[in-house]
């Protein structure tokens, strides 16, 4: 009997060993599938073993099965289920001597916690894992852990620490010759470089990672490299390239059911659609990313970024309440997981939303400034550039502050590996100058932006640029001014001159300022006809009434009569309401007929009668109306010749030609140039053109910069085809170019010096912008400074009086070869 029992026990033991041996073989198959990346097949095998109850509860084999299940589930994006499996495996095996397996289980738990956004718990698990790997001398395991610790530092925007972890991991990879992990590490290093705005270096690392992962048939890591390359291409505005990268990533995602990577794909695809101007398509992608994130990792970087991207899109569309809600959700997650860069970007969006949605000025400022400060601390140039651009468009800041923001944005954008953002900053400058009625400066920045945007085929931005150009070119049909409303000094004493001819004109107009006589002002464009007309009005007995400008060059011929005389509702197609004419608006004041030579011949008859009879008749009205206005007319054309050619009525000409004054061009007033330059330097230094940057440099905002004598010498011999207006605009450009500096240097001149030939332009038809030879002069000065400093850019920048970032940009712009440093 006892022999039979012994035999049964031996049989049972043999069967148990056979069973365990078979189970271990199956577990080996599962582990092999996981190593090959066949996660769905591996999970199917695990599910089958679990259903068959192949492993006894709490046996070592059950622990192994749970661990493998955790790995498969994590790779398939089922993080919560994966974490439960890993915990079960740890509880089963923690009392065994399987130290290597326990380290691997803790490693998996650390990764899952990180993916769930639980970084504190992740760091604890991974640090414990590193201790075990170090104790058992597993260098491959240590490399893996350091890579994951780098990922956590990355999510927390601690890029310096993340780089240290990756370099440590790479050291272990070199010793273990682990090509697979090295490929992943280079991919992660590329991602960090992206956030440090080192786009060229990032692209090199990501391409190397992609190539290695493809060779190793690491689909998920190849997918991540493709996603990162797509995101990088969007930032660098290579949108077609981005589309191709994201398309290849989506193929791998679909083929392998990478759920987490699918969420990331939707984030980047949405960013691409937003860059293309497809706001609705962008919103669909962002919402899909949020939907996946809520299912897989509700407290993760996926959620903070997806909600932030959605908020940006909603703000762009004017859905401010929705944008605020999305911002709050993004902030909540980013604060929980310590993702500082996302938090900082959300503050920028909040500043924009509050600024547009009637928020308090202090609140708007606080959001913008908080975001900018965080970005400055992290050193993220790309997002900081966009932040300063948004701040420059927000009306809670004044002109000087906006100029300061754009100056900072320009410095940052010049350091990015894409000219697109510098062009966007130049558009920002142009928009600001247009809003502040500084058209010449605006034209200069629009010209700089156009070439870049055309080369990059940025059609939406080119449309915006064209709209800004139209704002400059569109003449204002009429404006009204009373001397009470004007902030300008419009007494005759404020007209700066010591030219004898001009002084005689001022003496004569002062004598007739109160007389009801018509005055005709002749002179080239920019000689000051508008200023003199305003001065006559504001020193006359009509000063308390309106000064109405009728820009005769601005009216279409078909609407000329309506603009001057007005019309009654229904008088013609398009007359949807009664309209006062400009002659009616000028009743009691002064009517300034600018560019009088452009009045069509048919309208000249009616204008003559109105001036003579002081009586007007609106279109569609039969009863005339009495008016009382004083007429000042101006032209830059020869009216005598036009009368002879039959292009201007002689009776109207003689009615206007009661008191005629010809304002001399600036080339005939060379003694006035120094006076005018000094006046414009003082005027625009005090009104905000330099006050912001002066404060940055420790100067008094009221401190007037000195001028390199060579500039004044050049100005004194130049023809000035644009006259005083052109000189004024060139002084503005010098102030902008020399922001915050005590002296305006010769190399601050604009880039048109090659038009000068002994101080004269080749022909009057050539552009009058001053001066075109700056490009060559600037190149020569930079090359000389680099040669003198043996190619050391820091010293060369100091020698040139500019910061090193600007010098690097100019070296790149001019294609200058830096001399090698001598030993």
C-alpha positions in Angstrom: 0.0 0.0 0.0 2.8 2.4 1.0 4.6 1.5 -2.2 1.6 2.5 -4.3 1.4 5.9 -2.5 5.0 6.5 -3.2 4.6 5.6 -6.8 1.6 8.0 -7.1 3.6 10.8 -5.5 6.4 10.2 -7.9 4.0 10.2 -10.8 2.4 13.5 -9.6 5.8 15.1 -9.2 6.8 14.0 -12.6 3.6 15.4 -14.1 4.1 18.6 -12.2 7.6 19.0 -13.5 6.4 18.3 -17.0 3.6 20.8 -16.6 6.0 23.5 -15.2 8.4 22.7 -17.9 5.7 23.2 -20.6 4.5 26.4 -19.0 8.0 27.8 -18.8 8.4 27.0 -22.5 5.2 28.9 -23.3 6.3 31.8 -21.1 9.5 31.8 -23.1 7.5 32.0 -26.4 5.6 35.0 -25.0 8.8 36.7 -24.0 10.2 36.1 -27.4 7.1 37.7 -29.0 7.5 40.7 -26.7 11.1 41.1 -27.7 10.1 41.0 -31.4 7.4 43.7 -30.8 4.5 41.4 -31.4 2.5 42.7 -28.5 -1.0 41.8 -29.6 0.1 38.2 -30.3 1.9 38.0 -27.0 -1.1 39.3 -25.1 -3.3 36.7 -26.8 -1.0 33.9 -25.6 -1.1 35.4 -22.1 -4.9 35.6 -22.1 -5.1 31.9 -23.2 -2.8 30.8 -20.4 -4.8 32.8 -17.9 -8.1 31.3 -19.1 -6.7 27.8 -18.8 -5.3 28.6 -15.3 -2.0 27.2 -16.4 -0.2 28.7 -13.5 -1.2 28.1 -9.9 -2.1 31.2 -7.9 0.9 32.9 -6.2 3.4 30.5 -7.9 6.6 31.8 -9.4 5.1 31.0 -12.8 2.0 33.2 -12.0 4.4 36.0 -11.1 6.2 35.6 -14.4 2.9 35.5 -16.4 1.7 38.7 -14.6 5.0 40.5 -15.4 4.8 39.6 -19.1 1.2 40.6 -19.2 2.2 44.0 -17.7 4.8 44.5 -20.5 2.4 43.6 -23.3 -0.4 45.8 -21.9 1.9 48.8 -21.4 3.1 48.5 -25.0 -0.5 48.5 -26.2 -1.4 51.6 -24.2 -3.6 49.8 -21.6 -1.7 51.4 -18.7 -4.0 50.9 -15.7 -4.4 47.2 -16.4 -0.7 47.0 -17.0 0.1 48.6 -13.6 -2.3 46.2 -11.9 -0.5 43.2 -13.5 3.0 44.6 -12.5 1.9 45.1 -8.9 0.6 41.5 -8.8 3.9 40.2 -10.2 5.9 42.2 -7.7 3.8 40.9 -4.7 4.3 37.3 -5.9 8.1 37.5 -6.6 9.3 40.0 -3.9 10.1 37.2 -1.4 12.1 35.2 -4.0 15.7 35.4 -4.9 14.9 36.6 -8.4 16.5 40.0 -8.0 16.9 40.7 -11.7 13.2 40.0 -12.4 12.1 42.2 -9.4 14.2 45.0 -10.8 12.5 44.6 -14.2 9.1 44.6 -12.6 9.9 47.8 -10.7 11.2 49.3 -13.9 8.0 48.6 -15.7 6.0 50.1 -12.8 8.2 53.2 -12.9 7.6 53.6 -16.7 3.8 53.1 -16.3 3.6 55.7 -13.5 5.5 58.1 -15.8 3.2 57.5 -18.7 0.2 58.1 -16.3 1.8 61.4 -15.3 2.6 60.2 -11.8 6.2 61.4 -11.9 6.9 61.4 -8.2 6.0 57.7 -7.9 7.8 57.0 -11.1 11.0 58.5 -9.9 10.9 56.5 -6.7 10.4 53.2 -8.5 13.1 54.0 -11.1 15.6 55.1 -8.5 15.0 51.9 -6.5 15.4 49.9 -9.8 18.8 51.6 -10.5 20.0 50.6 -7.1 19.2 46.9 -7.8 20.7 47.0 -11.3 23.9 48.6 -9.8 24.0 45.8 -7.1 23.7 43.0 -9.6 26.0 44.8 -12.1 23.4 45.0 -14.9 24.7 47.8 -17.1 22.1 47.3 -19.8 19.4 47.7 -17.1 21.1 50.8 -15.7 21.1 52.4 -19.2 17.4 51.7 -19.6 16.6 53.3 -16.2 18.7 56.4 -16.9 16.9 56.8 -20.1 13.5 56.7 -18.3 14.7 59.1 -15.6 15.8 61.4 -18.4 12.2 61.2 -19.8 10.8 62.3 -16.4 13.3 65.2 -16.2 12.2 66.1 -19.8 8.5 66.2 -18.9 9.4 68.5 -16.0 11.3 70.8 -18.4 14.6 70.1 -16.6 16.4 69.7 -19.9 19.9 70.0 -18.4 19.3 67.0 -16.0 17.6 65.0 -18.8 20.7 65.5 -21.0 22.9 64.3 -18.1 20.9 61.1 -17.7 21.0 60.4 -21.4 24.8 60.9 -21.6 25.1 58.5 -18.6 22.9 56.0 -20.4 24.9 56.3 -23.6 28.1 55.5 -21.6 26.6 52.2 -20.5 25.4 51.5 -24.1 28.9 52.0 -25.4 30.2 49.4 -22.9 27.4 46.9 -23.6 27.2 47.7 -27.3 23.4 48.0 -27.1 22.5 49.3 -30.5 18.8 49.1 -29.7 18.9 51.3 -26.7 21.4 53.7 -28.3 18.9 54.3 -31.1 16.2 55.2 -28.5 18.6 57.4 -26.6 19.4 59.4 -29.7 15.7 59.8 -30.4 15.2 61.2 -26.9 18.2 63.4 -27.2 16.7 64.8 -30.4 13.4 65.6 -28.6 15.3 67.5 -25.9 17.2 69.5 -28.5 13.9 70.4 -30.1 12.7 72.0 -27.0 16.0 73.8 -26.6 15.3 75.1 -30.2 18.4 73.4 -31.6 16.5 72.2 -34.6 19.3 71.3 -36.9 21.0 69.2 -34.2 17.7 67.7 -33.2 16.9 66.7 -36.8 20.3 65.0 -37.1 19.7 62.9 -33.9 16.2 62.0 -34.9 17.2 60.9 -38.4 19.9 58.7 -36.9 17.5 57.2 -34.4 14.9 56.5 -37.2 17.5 54.8 -39.4 18.7 52.6 -36.5 15.2 51.7 -35.3 14.2 50.8 -38.8 17.3 48.5 -39.2 16.4 46.9 -35.9 12.7 46.6 -36.8 11.8 48.6 -33.7 8.4 49.7 -35.0 7.3 51.7 -31.9 10.6 53.6 -31.6 10.7 54.3 -35.4 7.1 55.6 -35.0 8.1 57.9 -32.3 11.1 59.2 -34.3 8.8 59.9 -37.2 6.3 61.7 -35.0 9.1 63.9 -33.6 10.5 64.6 -37.0 7.0 65.6 -38.1 6.6 68.0 -35.1 10.1 69.4 -35.8 9.2 70.1 -39.5 6.0 71.9 -38.4 8.1 74.2 -36.1 10.5 74.8 -38.9 7.6 75.5 -41.3 8.4 72.7 -43.6 4.8 71.6 -43.8 4.9 69.2 -46.7 7.8 67.4 -45.1 5.8 67.2 -41.9 2.8 65.7 -43.7 5.0 62.9 -45.1 6.6 62.1 -41.7 3.2 62.0 -39.9 1.8 59.9 -42.7 4.5 57.3 -42.2 4.0 57.4 -38.5 0.3 56.8 -38.9 0.9 53.7 -41.0 3.0 52.2 -38.2 0.4 53.2 -35.6 -2.4 51.5 -37.6 -0.4 48.4 -38.3 0.6 47.9 -34.6 -2.3 49.5 -32.7 -0.1 52.0 -30.9 -2.8 53.8 -28.9 -0.6 56.3 -27.0 1.3 57.2 -30.2 -2.1 57.7 -32.0 -2.9 60.4 -29.5 0.4 62.1 -30.2 -0.2 61.8 -33.9 -3.5 63.6 -33.5 -1.8 66.4 -31.6 0.8 66.9 -34.3 -1.6 66.5 -37.2 -3.8 69.1 -35.6 -0.8 71.5 -35.3 -0.1 70.9 -39.0 -3.7 71.7 -40.0 -3.6 74.9 -37.9 -0.3 75.9 -39.6 -2.1 75.3 -43.0 -5.0 77.5 -41.9 -7.5 74.6 -41.5 -8.9 75.5 -38.0 -11.8 73.0 -38.0 -9.6 70.1 -39.0 -7.1 71.1 -36.3 -9.9 71.1 -33.7 -11.1 67.6 -34.8 -7.6 66.2 -34.3 -7.1 67.8 -30.9 -10.5 66.5 -29.6 -9.5 63.0 -30.8 -6.2 63.2 -28.9 -8.1 64.3 -25.8 -10.5 61.4 -26.2 -7.7 58.8 -26.4 -5.8 60.5 -23.5 -8.9 60.3 -21.3 -9.1 56.6 -22.0 -5.4 55.8 -21.5 -3.7 58.4 -19.4 -5.9 61.2 -18.0 -3.0 62.7 -16.0 -0.3 62.8 -18.7 1.6 65.1 -21.0 -0.8 64.0 -23.7 -3.7 65.7 -21.9 -1.9 68.9 -21.0 -0.6 69.4 -24.5 -3.8 68.4 -26.2 -6.0 70.8 -24.1 -3.4 73.6 -24.6 -3.4 73.1 -28.4 -7.2 73.1 -28.4 -7.2 76.3 -26.3 -4.9 78.0 -28.8 -7.2 77.0 -31.7 -10.3 78.2 -29.8 -8.6 81.5 -29.1 -7.7 81.9 -32.7 -11.4 81.3 -33.7 -12.6 83.8 -31.0 -14.2 81.1 -28.9 -12.8 82.7 -25.7 -15.0 81.0 -23.1 -14.2 77.6 -24.6 -10.5 78.5 -24.7 -10.6 79.5 -21.0 -12.1 76.1 -20.1 -9.4 74.3 -22.1 -6.7 76.4 -20.6 -7.9 75.5 -17.1 -7.9 71.8 -17.9 -4.4 72.0 -19.4 -3.1 73.9 -16.4 -4.5 71.4 -13.9 -2.7 68.5 -15.6 0.5 70.3 -16.3 0.8 71.5 -12.7 0.0 68.0 -11.4 2.8 66.4 -13.5 5.2 69.4 -13.2 5.3 70.1 -16.9 6.5 73.7 -16.8 6.7 74.5 -20.5 3.0 73.6 -21.1 2.0 75.7 -18.0 4.0 78.6 -19.4 2.4 78.4 -22.8 -1.0 78.3 -21.3 -0.3 81.6 -19.5 0.5 83.1 -22.9 -2.9 81.9 -24.3 -4.7 83.2 -21.2 -3.1 86.6 -21.7 -4.3 86.6 -25.2 -7.8 85.5 -24.3 -8.2 88.0 -21.4 -6.8 90.7 -23.6 -9.5 90.0 -26.3 -12.3 89.2 -23.9 -12.4 92.3 -21.8 -10.2 91.2 -19.0 -8.6 93.6 -16.5 -5.3 95.1 -17.8 -3.5 94.0 -14.6 -4.7 90.4 -15.1 -3.7 90.4 -18.8 -0.3 91.7 -17.9 0.1 89.2 -15.1 -0.6 86.2 -17.4 1.6 87.3 -20.2 4.5 88.3 -17.9 4.3 85.1 -15.9 4.4 82.9 -19.0 7.3 84.9 -20.4 9.3 84.7 -17.2 8.9 80.9 -17.0 10.0 80.6 -20.6 13.0 82.8 -20.1 14.1 80.7 -17.1 13.8 77.5 -19.3 15.5 79.2 -22.2 12.8 78.2 -24.8 13.3 80.6 -27.7 10.6 79.3 -30.0 7.7 79.7 -27.5 9.1 82.9 -26.1 9.2 84.4 -29.6 5.5 83.7 -30.0 4.8 85.1 -26.6 6.5 88.4 -27.3 4.6 88.6 -30.6 1.3 88.1 -28.8 2.2 90.7 -26.2 3.1 93.2 -29.0 -0.5 92.9 -30.4 -2.2 93.3 -27.0 -3.6 96.8 -26.4 -3.0 96.8 -22.6 0.6 97.5 -23.5 1.7 100.9 -24.8 3.8 101.7 -27.9 7.1 101.7 -26.1 6.4 98.3 -24.4 5.3 96.8 -27.7 8.5 98.0 -29.4 10.4 96.4 -26.6 8.6 93.1 -27.0 9.2 93.1 -30.8 12.8 93.9 -30.2 13.2 90.9 -27.9 11.2 88.7 -30.4 13.5 89.8 -33.2 16.6 88.8 -31.2 15.1 85.4 -30.4 13.8 84.7 -33.8 17.2 85.4 -35.4 18.6 82.5 -33.4 16.0 80.0 -34.6 16.8 77.6 -37.5 14.0 79.0 -39.7 13.7 82.5 -41.2 9.9 82.3 -41.0 9.7 83.6 -37.4 11.9 86.6 -38.1 9.5 87.4 -41.0 6.6 87.1 -38.6 8.3 89.6 -36.2 8.9 92.0 -39.1 5.2 91.7 -39.9 4.5 92.6 -36.2 6.7 95.7 -36.5 4.9 96.7 -39.7 1.5 96.3 -38.1 2.5 98.4 -35.0 4.0 101.2 -37.2 0.8 101.3 -39.4 -1.4 101.6 -36.3 0.8 104.4 -35.1 0.8 106.2 -38.5 4.5 105.5 -39.3 4.1 104.2 -42.9 7.7 104.5 -44.0 9.0 102.3 -41.2 6.1 99.9 -41.9 7.1 99.6 -45.6 10.6 98.8 -44.6 9.6 95.9 -42.4 7.0 94.6 -44.9 9.7 94.6 -47.6 12.0 92.5 -45.3 9.2 90.0 -44.6 7.9 89.6 -48.1 11.0 88.0 -49.6 11.1 85.3 -46.9 7.4 84.5 -47.0 7.5 84.3 -50.8 10.4 81.9 -50.7 8.6 79.7 -48.1 5.3 80.0 -50.0 3.5 81.1 -46.8 0.3 82.2 -48.7 -1.8 83.1 -45.6 0.9 85.3 -44.3 1.4 86.9 -47.7 -2.3 87.7 -47.8 -1.9 89.4 -44.4 1.1 91.3 -45.6 -0.8 92.5 -48.7 -3.6 93.7 -46.5 -1.1 95.7 -44.4 0.4 97.2 -47.6 -3.1 98.3 -48.7 -3.6 100.0 -45.4 -0.5 102.0 -46.1 -1.3 102.7 -49.7 -5.0 103.5 -49.2 -5.2 107.3 -49.0 -7.5 108.6 -46.3 -10.3 110.3 -48.2 -10.7 112.9 -45.5 -9.7 113.7 -42.0 -10.9 116.3 -39.5 -8.8 118.3 -37.2 -9.5 121.1 -34.8 -6.6 122.9 -33.1 -8.1 122.0 -29.7 -7.9 118.3 -30.6 -4.4 118.4 -32.0 -1.4 117.4 -30.0 1.0 118.9 -32.6 2.7 122.2 -32.2 1.1 124.0 -35.2 2.2 127.6 -34.7 4.4 129.0 -37.5 7.3 129.0 -35.0 7.1 125.2 -35.0 8.0 125.0 -38.7 11.7 124.4 -38.5 13.8 126.3 -41.1 16.4 129.0 -41.5 16.0 128.9 -45.3 15.4 132.5 -46.5 12.7 131.5 -49.1 10.8 129.4 -46.5 11.0 132.2 -43.9 9.5 134.6 -46.4 6.6 132.3 -47.1 5.9 132.0 -43.4 6.0 135.7 -43.0 3.5 136.2 -45.9 1.0 133.5 -44.8 1.0 134.9 -41.2 -0.2 138.2 -42.6 -3.1 136.7 -44.5 -4.0 133.9 -42.1 -7.3 135.6 -41.1 -8.3 136.8 -44.6 -10.9 134.9 -46.5 -8.7 134.4 -49.5 -7.9 131.1 -51.3 -4.3 129.9 -50.9 -2.6 127.6 -53.4 0.5 125.7 -52.1 2.8 124.2 -54.7 5.8 121.9 -54.1 7.2 118.4 -54.4 5.9 115.5 -52.3 7.2 115.8 -48.7 8.1 119.5 -48.7 5.6 120.3 -45.9 2.5 121.5 -47.7 0.2 119.6 -45.3 2.0 121.0 -42.3 1.8 124.6 -43.6 -1.9 124.2 -44.4 -2.6 123.0 -40.8 -0.5 125.8 -39.4 -2.5 128.4 -41.4 -5.8 127.0 -40.1 -4.6 126.7 -36.5 -3.3 130.3 -36.4 -6.4 131.7 -38.1 -9.7 133.0 -36.7 -11.3 129.6 -37.8 -9.1 127.6 -35.4 -12.0 126.4 -33.3 -13.8 124.9 -36.3 -12.8 121.9 -38.4 -9.9 121.4 -40.7 -11.2 119.0 -43.3 -8.8 117.2 -45.6 -10.1 116.2 -49.0 -7.5 114.0 -50.6 -8.5 114.4 -54.2 -6.2 111.6 -55.3 -8.1 109.1 -53.1 -11.6 109.3 -54.6 -12.7 107.1 -57.5 -14.0 109.3 -60.3 -17.5 107.8 -60.0 -17.7 108.8 -56.4 -15.9 112.1 -56.5 -19.0 114.3 -56.6 -20.6 112.3 -53.8 -17.6 112.6 -51.5 -17.3 116.4 -52.0 -21.0 117.4 -52.1 -22.8 114.5 -50.4 -25.9 112.7 -51.5 -29.5 111.8 -50.4 -30.5 108.3 -49.5 -31.6 106.5 -52.7 -30.1 109.1 -55.0 -28.2 106.3 -56.8 -27.5 102.6 -56.5 -25.5 102.1 -53.3 -26.8 105.3 -51.6 -28.2 103.5 -48.6 -28.2 106.5 -46.3 -27.9 110.3 -46.4 -24.3 111.4 -46.6 -22.8 114.8 -45.8 -20.2 116.0 -48.3 -16.7 117.2 -47.2 -17.7 120.8 -48.2 -20.6 120.6 -45.7 -18.3 119.1 -43.1 -15.9 122.1 -43.5 -18.6 124.6 -42.8 -17.2 127.4 -40.6 -13.6 126.0 -40.9 -11.0 125.2 -43.5 -11.3 122.9 -46.5 -7.9 121.6 -47.6 -8.1 120.3 -51.1 -5.0 118.1 -51.3 -3.8 117.0 -54.8 -6.2 119.4 -56.4 -4.9 118.5 -59.8 -6.6 115.1 -59.6 -10.2 116.6 -59.6 -12.0 115.4 -62.8 -12.9 118.1 -65.3 -16.7 117.5 -64.9 -16.5 118.0 -61.1 -14.3 121.1 -61.5 -17.3 123.1 -62.7 -19.4 122.3 -59.7 -16.4 122.8 -57.3 -15.8 126.3 -58.8 -19.4 127.3 -58.3 -19.3 126.1 -54.7 -16.1 128.1 -53.9 -17.5 131.2 -55.6 -21.1 131.1 -54.3 -20.4 129.3 -50.9 -23.3 127.1 -51.8 -23.5 123.4 -52.3 -26.1 120.9 -53.5 -26.2 117.2 -52.5 -26.9 114.6 -55.2 -30.6 113.9 -55.2 -31.5 117.2 -53.5 -32.9 120.2 -55.4 -32.5 122.8 -52.7 -29.0 124.3 -52.3 -27.4 124.8 -48.9 -25.3 127.8 -47.8 -21.8 127.0 -46.3 -18.9 129.0 -45.2 -15.4 127.6 -45.6 -11.9 128.8 -46.3 -10.1 127.0 -49.1 -6.5 126.0 -49.1 -5.4 123.9 -52.1 -2.2 122.0 -52.7 -0.5 120.2 -55.6 2.8 118.7 -56.6 2.0 119.2 -60.3 2.4 122.2 -62.6 -1.1 123.6 -62.9 -0.1 126.3 -65.4 1.0 123.6 -67.8 -2.1 121.5 -67.1 -4.3 124.6 -68.0 -2.4 125.0 -71.2 -2.9 121.3 -72.1 -6.6 121.6 -71.3 -6.3 119.1 -68.3 -7.4 121.7 -65.7 -10.0 124.4 -66.1 -8.5 127.9 -66.3 -11.5 129.5 -64.4 -11.0 127.2 -61.4 -7.2 127.7 -61.6 -7.6 131.5 -61.5 -10.1 131.2 -58.6 -7.6 129.2 -56.6 -4.5 131.3 -57.6 -5.2 134.2 -55.3 -2.2 133.7 -53.0 0.2 131.2 -54.4 3.3 129.9 -52.5 5.9 127.4 -53.8 7.6 125.4 -51.0 11.2 124.7 -51.9 12.5 121.1 -52.0 14.9 119.9 -49.3 17.8 119.9 -51.8 17.4 123.7 -51.9 17.4 123.9 -48.1 20.6 122.1 -47.2 21.2 124.4 -44.3 18.0 123.1 -42.7 19.1 119.4 -42.7 21.0 119.5 -39.4 18.2 121.4 -37.7 15.6 118.9 -39.0 17.7 115.9 -38.0 18.1 117.2 -34.5 14.4 118.0 -34.2 13.4 114.4 -35.4 15.9 112.8 -33.1 14.5 114.7 -30.1 10.8 114.2 -31.1 11.0 110.4 -31.6 13.4 109.7 -28.8 10.9 111.3 -26.4 7.7 109.9 -27.9 8.5 106.2 -27.5 10.7 105.2 -30.4 13.6 104.7 -28.0 12.4 105.1 -24.5 11.8 101.4 -23.9 15.3 100.3 -25.0 16.9 103.3 -23.4 15.6 102.0 -20.0 17.1 98.6 -20.8 20.5 100.1 -21.3 20.5 102.2 -18.2 19.9 105.4 -20.1 17.4 108.2 -19.3 14.4 107.8 -21.6 14.8 111.5 -22.5 18.4 111.1 -23.4 18.9 112.1 -27.1 21.4 109.9 -28.9 24.4 111.4 -30.6 24.9 111.0 -34.3 28.0 109.9 -36.2 29.2 113.0 -38.1 29.6 111.0 -41.3 25.8 110.4 -41.3 25.1 114.2 -41.3 27.8 114.7 -44.0 26.0 112.1 -46.2 22.6 113.6 -45.5 23.8 117.1 -46.4 24.8 116.1 -50.0 22.0 113.8 -50.8 19.3 114.9 -53.2 16.3 113.9 -50.9 13.7 113.2 -53.6 11.2 112.4 -50.8 12.1 115.7 -49.1 11.5 116.4 -45.4 9.1 113.4 -45.1 11.9 111.1 -46.4 14.4 112.6 -44.0 12.0 112.1 -41.1 11.5 108.5 -42.0 15.3 107.8 -42.2 15.8 109.3 -38.8 13.1 107.0 -37.4 14.9 104.0 -39.0 18.1 105.1 -37.4 16.5 105.3 -34.0 15.0 101.8 -34.4 18.3 100.3 -35.6 20.2 101.8 -32.7 17.7 100.8 -30.0 19.2 101.5 -26.5 22.6 102.8 -27.8 24.0 106.2 -26.9 25.3 106.8 -30.4 23.8 106.2 -33.8 26.7 104.7 -35.8 27.2 104.9 -39.5 26.5 101.1 -39.8 23.0 101.8 -38.5 22.1 103.3 -41.8 19.5 101.5 -43.9 20.6 99.3 -46.7 20.4 101.6 -49.7 23.8 103.3 -49.8 24.8 102.0 -53.2 22.3 104.5 -54.7 24.7 107.2 -53.6 27.2 108.5 -56.1 29.1 111.4 -54.5 26.0 112.1 -52.5 23.6 111.9 -55.5 21.3 109.2 -56.7 21.7 107.8 -60.2 18.3 109.0 -61.3 15.2 110.5 -59.6 13.2 107.5 -60.5 15.2 105.2 -58.3 14.0 104.3 -54.7 14.7 107.1 -52.2 15.2 104.9 -49.2 18.4 105.5 -47.4 21.0 103.9 -47.9 21.4 100.8 -50.0 25.1 100.2 -49.4 24.6 99.0 -45.8 24.7 95.4 -46.8 28.2 95.7 -48.2 29.4 98.0 -45.5 27.9 95.8 -42.8 29.7 92.7 -44.3 33.0 94.6 -44.4 32.7 95.7 -40.8 31.8 92.2 -39.5 34.6 90.6 -41.5 37.1 93.2 -40.2 35.9 92.7 -36.5 36.2 88.9 -36.9 39.6 89.2 -38.4 40.8 91.5 -35.6 39.4 89.1 -32.9 40.7 85.9 -34.5 37.2 84.7 -35.2 36.0 84.9 -31.6 32.4 86.0 -32.0 32.0 87.3 -28.4 34.8 89.7 -28.8 33.8 90.7 -32.3 30.3 91.5 -31.1 31.7 93.7 -28.3 33.9 95.5 -30.9 30.9 96.1 -33.1 28.7 97.2 -30.2 26.0 94.6 -30.8 25.0 91.4 -28.9 26.4 88.1 -29.9 23.0 86.7 -31.0 22.6 89.5 -33.5 26.1 89.0 -34.8 25.5 85.3 -35.3 22.4 86.1 -37.3 24.2 88.6 -39.4 27.1 86.2 -40.1 24.5 83.6 -41.3 22.6 86.3 -43.2 25.7 87.4 -45.1 27.3 84.0 -45.5 30.5 85.1 -43.8 33.2 82.6 -43.3 34.7 82.9 -39.8 38.5 82.8 -39.8 40.1 79.9 -37.9 41.5 80.6 -34.5 45.3 80.5 -34.4 47.0 78.3 -31.9 
